[in-house]
Amino acid sequence: MQKDQLHSNPALNYVLCDSDSSRQQYQQQMTLAAQGVERWLSDPALYSGLDVASLARAINLNIADEPQPAEQVIEQALRQYLDHSLKVHHPHCVAHLHCPTLIISQTAELLMNASNQSMDSWDQSPAATVIEMKLIAWLRELVGYSTGDAGVFTSGGTQSNLMGLLLARDAVVQRVWGIDVRTQGLPPDAQRLRVICSSQAHFSVQKNMALLGLGYQSVVAIACNAQGQMDTQVLQQTIAQLQQDGCVIAAIVATAGTTDIGAIDPLQPIADIAKQQAIWLHVDAAWGGALLLSNQYRHWLNGMAQADSITLDFHKHFFQPISCGAFLLKDPAHFGLMHYQADYLNSAFDEMQGVPNLVARSLQTTRRFDALKLWMSLQHLGTAQFGALVERGIELAQQVAAKIADDAQLQLMIEPQLSSVLFRLNNPTDVLSLTPANLDLLNQQVADHLLYSGQANVGVTRFQGQTCLKLTILNPVITLPDLEKLLVLVKQQAAVLIQKIKTLETVSQRESLS
Ligand SMILES: *Cc1c(COP(=O)(O)O)cnc(C)c1O
């Protein structure tokens, strides 16, 4: 590329393309960004500790008419974005199902971003389409489905659940009413439709049913047993009752790994019931699906292969950068329920020739090639080592739960099942006892203070009517001493706060006396 050409077309400085200048700038910018990441990684703090207002003051978008050099823009992003970002790999970053990522996945992201393939049609992503389909086939084999490639990568569990519920709804409406929802819309008495899940199921079941035009009222969240799993006896009673009431059950959603407790619903008995009643079974394995790679715990998922559809999420316990999920469909014919022919993407001509245009299987049109990072990760780690990383989280959760159970200041809410640990701070002493509301407040504020002091990100949730703390242990870099140290931080923070809360209580008592 000639210098004079560069002057005549400044876009050559900005667009990633074959020009000498573009290739050179790409190298330089990637290097600068990678160096910035490297510096960020070397700083051990979990978070800068800025609260919402300070952060809003610190961040200045600085968009102007005039261009700014890339070095300056990158430096701004490092200072304003990276420096105030949460370190998801930090051993005290355990609030959510939010994982650290694999280095090989970052490499994959670079390749997929630079190539910018779009998965909606084969002519926009030739190799990527074939790789995604092969990886779907591999995942189907892993879950125990028949051979084939019915499935698609998604933005995550919420979207995969939406697909399962959409197809379940449309399949049952077709069967019971003889109506094609895709073209005709819902039948007039569609409010008879129900979906059954457990009370611990992910909230996306509710949100998705609202999106599907049936409202929260269509979701029957049934009671769990003491382990937080769907109670199959209650399931059977609920099905009978709903049928007696004239409802049409579109689906049972079983969860393999509930978001808080990590409970795995009894998949085999649920599958048997679903089969007997001819009800669509969707298994939300957004978290528990990672057990597929574990020789030790894989059997916890027995029965999953009987599901009509399955949600898998790779940006959780598969250590992938956001976003990366998949939806698997047992019977490929069901994709017909959402089929749409767009002349410019998946023409009848293409489909007759067998050209795979994945837009027909997805709710999205333009779509990222997220399959690349999972594929490269599976190769690089090998499935055995991958499985061992998942098992590590489970073992660590059991170990830290045992420490909590032995600690008089702490209360273990429930034995861990996957790798989350629910616990709470107990009342300090009989003498210095807090009211139930203040004890809830104490647990909440301990977590808040730990985050705002940049020391830890601990989850806060409600369990059995009480506010409690949650450790979600996905990160295979975490050790037991890291978690023991975290428990010390929790107790130290609590000691400070108990003093404050007691002082407030005393003041308010004095005020009410005077
Ligand atoms: C996280 C989660 C989801 C939602 O997945 P996203 O990828 O966040 O959309 C659904 N179900 C379960 C059980 C989850 O844990």
The ligand as an SDF file (V2000), in Angstrom:
LIG
                    3D

 15 15  0  0  0  0  0  0  0  0999 V2000
  -26.9740  -19.0910   34.8010 C   0  0  0  0  0  0  0  0  0  0  0  0
  -28.1600  -19.9450   34.6160 C   0  0  0  0  0  0  0  0  0  0  0  0
  -29.0620  -19.6920   33.5830 C   0  0  0  0  0  0  0  0  0  0  0  0
  -28.9520  -18.4530   32.7120 C   0  0  0  0  0  0  0  0  0  0  0  0
  -27.8700  -18.5360   31.8770 O   0  0  0  0  0  0  0  0  0  0  0  0
  -27.2480  -17.2150   31.1860 P   0  0  0  0  0  0  0  0  0  0  0  0
  -26.1120  -17.7790   30.4390 O   0  0  0  0  0  0  0  0  0  0  0  0
  -26.8700  -16.3080   32.2990 O   0  0  0  0  0  0  0  0  0  0  0  0
  -28.3030  -16.6560   30.3210 O   0  0  0  0  0  0  0  0  0  0  0  0
  -30.1010  -20.5760   33.3990 C   0  0  0  0  0  0  0  0  0  0  0  0
  -30.2530  -21.6380   34.2000 N   0  0  0  0  0  0  0  0  0  0  0  0
  -29.4200  -21.9030   35.2170 C   0  0  0  0  0  0  0  0  0  0  0  0
  -29.6530  -23.0990   36.0700 C   0  0  0  0  0  0  0  0  0  0  0  0
  -28.3380  -21.0520   35.4620 C   0  0  0  0  0  0  0  0  0  0  0  0
  -27.5200  -21.2880   36.4930 O   0  0  0  0  0  0  0  0  0  0  0  0
  1  2  1  0
  2  3  1  0
  2 14  2  0
  3  4  1  0
  3 10  2  0
  4  5  1  0
  5  6  1  0
  6  7  2  0
  6  8  1  0
  6  9  1  0
 10 11  1  0
 11 12  2  0
 12 13  1  0
 12 14  1  0
 14 15  1  0
M  END
$$$$
